[in-house]
Amino acid sequence: MDAVDLADTVDLADTVDLAIVGGGVIGALVAHSALAADPGLSVAVLERGMIGQGASARSAGVHFPRGATARVRALTEYSHDAWQRLAGELDLPIRAVDATVASANPAAVATAYLRLGTPTGSAGLPAGWSLPEGTDTWPVYGCQYADVQGVAGRVLAGLRDRVQILEGTEVAELSSGDGHLLTLSQGRQVLARRVVLAPGPWIGHRAWAGLLAPLGMRVKKIVAAHIAAQPGPQDPMTILHDEDAFLLPLPERGHFLFSYTCDRWDVSPDDAGLVLEPSDLGQARAVLSRYAPDLAARCTSGRVFCDAYGPRREPVVAELRPGLVFAGAAGGSGYRLAPAIAAETVAALDLTPTRVLSRPLQRQS
C-alpha cells in the first residue's frame, strides 16, 4: 500500500505513535523505555496470548553478570544497573542469590564475568559436590533470579494509564507505507508511526518471516530439568562455565532447576513435539553427574521451550524499514539483557536525540 492508502484505511482512533508486537519481558521493557524517553507517546502493546505468557513464562529468569563478547558484556553491565534500579522502583519479583562459577579455564572466567571474587577451590561448592581435576571455583557477585512473567506483567501494569494493551491479539498482516498498518486477528487495524517487533521465538510468523529472514536468526530448543530435592534457603546458584549450564535453587518451588545446553536447532514454538524427551533428561543427568551425582539421580522432570538466536550469539536490534525495528534473538538471555535491548531499540527508533547505547545499527535493505 502507498502512503495515501494506509492513511485512509484506519480511523484516527486506531492510530498510535508506537506499536510493540510482543508482550514478553523485552516488549514490556521497550514500552517502559520508550515512554521514559518521550512521555507523550501513544503506545499499544499487542500480545497474541497473555502478557508474559510465551518464552518469558518458561524462562529460568537468571541474571549473572557475564558476557562472551564485548557487546554482550556491555549489555550485561547496562542491564545489571537497570534491574537494580527498576526492582526497587516497580517492586518487581526479583530475588538476589549467591552464586559460584566452576571452570577449568581461569582465563575464560576472568574475561567473561564482570563481578568475580578470588578462587575458592572446592570450598565454593555445595555439600555433596565434587570437582573434576583441574577445576576451580570463584564467587560471582550481583546475581539474581526473577519471576519473568511477573516482571513483564508488573512493568506493563504500571503503564496501563498510558499504554493500550491488547491481549489475545495476533498480528495477521503487516504493511508499510507512510507508517505501518497492522491488521489484527480480531478484525481491527492499527496504523503506527513506529513498530517494534519483539516476538520472542515466533520469528517465522507469516506477517514478518520474510522481513526477518536476511538477519540469519535461528530457533533452538531450550531445556531446564527439575531436580527433585528441596534446596536450603541459603543454597547458592552454581554455574558450570565449561558446560554452559547452571543449577538454580528454587526453595519456594521445592526443587532445583538445572539448565544445560540442548543442541537441537530449527524448531518452532508452535511445534506440538516440543516436549521433554528421555534424551533431554539423559543429557542433563550426564552433565550433572560429573559434579553432583546424587542430584543427577533426582533429575526426573523439567520444562521445555525455545528461543531465537542471532548469527553471532548476540541479541539482534535491527531496523527492517524506516520506523520498523526488530528486537530480540537473545538466545535464552531475554530477561538478563532486556533493559539494554530496550535501550538499543529506543535509540534505533530515534525517540531521543542521542543513542543510549552507542553501536552500529543493522539496516536491512
N, C-alpha and C positions, 0 to 999 in steps of 0.2 A: 504494500500500500504506500502511496505517496503521502506527503505531509497533509494535504487537504483531506484525503480520505480518513486518515487517523483522527484528525481533529473533529470531523463530522460524525464519527461513529459512536461517540460516547457523550453522555450528559455531563455537564460541568461538575456535578456532584461526584462523579466517578473518576475525577482527575486528581492525582496526587503528585507531590514533588518526588517521592521516593517509594518504590515498591520493593520489598525484600521477599524473595521466594525461598522459604525455608524457615521454620520456627524452632530450629535447634539452638544450641549454645552459640554458634557462630552468628546465625541470623539475629539472635537476641542482642548480642554484643554490638553488631553493626547498627541496629536501631538505636541502642544507647549511645554509641559513639557519634552517630550522625546527628542526633539531637543535641548532644553536648557541643558539637561544632556549630550547629545552626538550630537554635531552639524554635525557630519559626517554621521549620519544615513540616509539611503534611506527609505522614508516613503510614504505609499499610504493610503489614506482615501477613503473608499468605502461606498457610501450612496445610498440607494435604491430610494430615492426621490431627493429633492434638499437639500442643506446644511441648517440645522436648521429647516427643514420643519415639522418634526414629533412632538414629545412631546414638544420640545423646542419652537415651534411656538405657542402652546396653553398655555404655562406657564405664570403665573402671573409675573414671574421674580422678586419675592420679596426676599430680604435678610434682616433678622433681627437676631442679634447675640443671639441665644439661642440654647439649646440642651437638650433633655430629658434624655440623658445618658452621662456618662463621655466621651465616644469616640466621640459622636456627638458634644459635646461642644468643644473638641479638634479640630475636623474637621472644626467647625464653626470659631474658632479663627484663624486657619491657612487660611481658605478661605477669611475671612474678610480682613486680611492683604494683601493677594494676589490680591483680587479685587481692593483694593485701589491703589496698585502699577500698575496693568495691565490697569486699567481705564485710567490712565494718559499716560502710555507708548504707548498704542494702540488706544487712543481716542475712547473708547468704549461708546456705547449709554446707559450709566448708570446715573441715577439721584438720588441724596440724597433726603430723605424725612424724615420729623419729624414723630415721632411715639409715641403712648401711649398704654400701655397694661392695660387692666381691668381684675380684678380677685377678687374672694372672698377667695383666698388661698395665702396669702403673702409668706408663706414658700416655696411653689412651684415656685412662681415667682422669689424669691431670688435665688433659686437653678438653675433655667433654664436659666435666662437671664444674659448675661455677662456684659452688659453696662447699668445699671439701675440707675435711679435717685431716689429722695425721693418721698414718696406718695404725690399726689396732690388732691385726692378726686374728686368730680365732676368737678373741675376746669380744669382737664385734658381732658375733653370730648368736642367734637364739639358742637355747638349750636343745640338745639333740642333733645339732647340725655339725657337719664336718667339712673341711676344705680340701679340694683336690690339691695335689702337690704343686707348689709354686704360686698358689693363690693367696692374696692378702685382702684385707677389708679396710674401708675408710668410712667414717661417718659423713653423711650428706645432710646439710642444713637447709631449712626452708622448704621442706616437703609437706604436702597436704593431699587430702583426697576429698571429693565432693559428691553429693547427690546431684549429678549434672542435669537431670531432668528438672529437679527442684530449682537449680540455679537459673536455668533458662526461663522457667515459669515465674520466678520471683523478679528477675530483671524486667521481663515484659509486664508483669503485674504493676510495677511501679511506673510504667509508661502508658497505661491504658487510657488516661485522660488526654494523651497526646498522640496515640498510635491506634489506628484501626487494625484489629487483629481478627483475621478470618480463618478459623479452623475448619477442618473437613472440606478444604477448598483446594482443588488441584488446578494448576495452570495447564489448560489443554492446548493452548496455542500462544505463540509469542511473535509479534510482528513489529518491525521498526520503521520509523519514518521521522517525522518531526515529533519525537517522543517514542514511547514503546507501548504497544497495545497488548494487554494480557487478556485473553479470553479464558474465563474460569469455568470449571466443571458445573457450577450451579447456574450457568447461563449468563452471568453478569460479565461485563467488560470493564477493565480499568485502564485508563491512559496515564502512564507515569513518565515524568520528565527524566527520571533516572531509575534504573533497575539494578538490584544486586541479586545474582543467582547464588544461593547458599544451600544447595540441595543435598549436601552430605554425599552418600554413595549413589544417589539417583542421578549420576551424570549421563546415563544412557536414555533419559526420558526423551520421548519423541519431540517435545517442544523445543529442546535445546541441544540434542545429541550432536547435530551437525555443526553447531557453533563451537562445541567443546572438543570435538574430535581432534583438531590440529594441536591441541595442548598436550597430547600424549599421555593423558591420565589413564590409570587402570584401577580396577576394584579388586581388593584382596579380602579373603576370609579372615576374620579375627576370632580367636578362641580364648576364653578365660575359664579355667577349671575351678570348680568349687571344692575345697578341701574340708572334709567333714571332721573338723577339730575346732574346739572353742578357743579363740585367741584370748590371751590375757589383756587387760586394759592398757598395759604398757608395752606390749609386744611391738617391735619396730617393723617397718617395711624393709624387706631385703631385696636388693636389686642385684641380679646376676648379670653383670655387664657383658661378659663374653657370650652369654646365651641370648642376649636381648630379651630378658624375662624379668619378672618381679613377683614377689609374694607379698600380698597386702592383707593385713589383719582387718577383719570386719567384725569386731566384737558385738556390735548391735544386731548383726545378722546371724551370729553364732557360727561363723566359718571363716576360713581364709579364701582369698581369691588368688589364683596363680595364672598370670598372663604370660604366655610364651609365643614364639613366632611360628605361625602356621603359614606354610608356603603354597597356598592354593590361590591362584590368581584368576581374574576374569570371571568372577561370579556376579550375581545380580542380587540386590537387596530384596527383590520380589520372588526369588527362586525358592520354591517350596522345599527343595532339597538342601537348603542351607540350614542344616541341623547338626547337633552334636553327634559325631560318629565314633565308633570304637577306636578308630585310628587316632582321633583327636585326643582321647584320654590316654591312649598308649604313648603318644609323643610327650604329653605333659608329664606322665609318670617317669618316662625315660630321662627327661631333663632334671626333674626334681630329685630323683633317686640318687643323683651324684652328690647331692648336698644334704638332703633330709629324707632318707628312705622311709622313715616312719610316716611322714606326711604324704609321701608319694603313694603309699599303700591306701591312703584315705581319699584319694582322688577319684570321686565317683560320679560327679555331675558337673555342670558348668553352663556357660552362656555363649552364644554364637551370634555373630552378625558380620558386618563387613564395613570397609571404608575405602574411600578413594585415595590414591597415592599419586603424587606428581612424579615426573620422569627423573628428577634429581633427588627424590626423597625429601623434598621441601614443600611446604604449603604453596599453593598457587593463588595469586591475586592477579587477574589478567583482565584488561579491557578488551572486550569482544567487538563492540561497536561503540561509537561515542555515547557515553552515558549508560552503557550496559557492561557491568563488571561481574566476573565470576570470583567467588571467594571460597576456598576450601582445599580439598585434597590434602588434609592434614595428616594422613597416614596413621590414624589412631590417636593423634595428639590434638584433636579439635578443642577439647576443654583446656588443655595445658597452654595452648597458644592462641586461644580465641581473642583475648584483648588485643594482641599485636596484629593478628589477621584483620580484625575490625579496624584498627588504626590505619593499616595499609589500604584497606578498602575505602575508607573515608577520604584518604589522601588521593586515591585514584579517581574518586568522584568529584574532586575539586570543590569540596564544600568549605575548605579552609584555604587561606592564602599561601600557606606553606605546608609541606608534607610532614606528617607526624613521624614516619619512618622513612628515611631517605634511601631509595634504591631504584634501579631502573625498572620501569613498568613494562610488562609484556603487552604487546599490542598485536591483535590478530587482524590480518588484512582480509 
